[in-house]
Amino acid sequence: MADDDFVQAYRSGGIGAVNDLVTAKFGTGDSLIDALETMEDTGLWRILWHEADGKPDFGAVMEYLGDD
């Protein structure tokens, strides 16, 4: 995943721009969940998860944890 694209989106438009980009690239459902899990695993992003039946079914980027 091109994490740099998300950092650039954050720097130019904030968290809203990151969420817009993630949704534009990955849509919804399993692809979005996989992308957000990958972003979270980098340690650069805090994701807020919504769970159904004990597993995430939606999420949103809430915070960039890298250096500005």
C-alpha positions in Angstrom: 0.0 0.0 0.0 1.3 3.4 -0.9 1.4 4.9 2.6 3.0 8.0 1.2 -0.3 8.8 -0.6 -2.1 8.8 2.7 0.5 11.0 4.4 0.3 13.4 1.5 -3.5 13.5 1.8 -3.2 14.2 5.5 -0.7 17.0 5.0 -2.8 18.7 2.3 -6.3 18.1 3.7 -6.2 16.5 7.1 -7.9 13.4 8.4 -11.0 14.0 6.2 -8.9 13.8 3.1 -7.3 10.6 4.3 -10.7 9.0 4.8 -11.9 10.2 1.4 -8.8 8.7 -0.3 -9.1 5.4 1.5 -12.8 5.1 0.6 -12.0 6.2 -3.0 -9.3 3.5 -3.4 -10.9 0.7 -1.5 -14.6 1.3 -1.4 -16.4 -0.4 1.5 -16.5 -3.9 2.9 -13.6 -6.3 3.2 -11.3 -4.3 1.0 -11.7 -1.2 3.2 -11.2 -3.3 6.4 -8.0 -4.8 5.0 -6.6 -1.4 4.0 -7.4 0.1 7.4 -5.8 -2.8 9.2 -2.7 -2.4 7.1 -2.6 1.3 7.8 -3.0 0.6 11.6 -0.3 -2.0 11.5 2.2 0.6 10.3 1.9 2.4 13.6 1.3 5.7 11.8 -2.5 5.8 12.0 -5.1 5.4 14.7 -8.3 3.7 13.4 -11.7 3.8 15.1 -13.4 0.5 14.4 -17.1 -0.4 14.3 -17.6 -4.1 15.0 -20.5 -6.5 14.3 -20.5 -10.1 15.3 -17.1 -9.7 17.1 -15.2 -8.5 14.0 -14.7 -5.1 12.3 -17.3 -4.2 9.6 -16.3 -0.6 9.2 -13.6 1.8 10.3 -12.3 5.3 9.9 -8.9 7.0 10.3 -9.0 9.2 13.4 -5.4 10.3 13.8 -2.0 10.5 12.1 0.7 9.4 14.6 3.7 10.2 12.5 5.8 13.4 12.5 4.4 16.4 10.8 
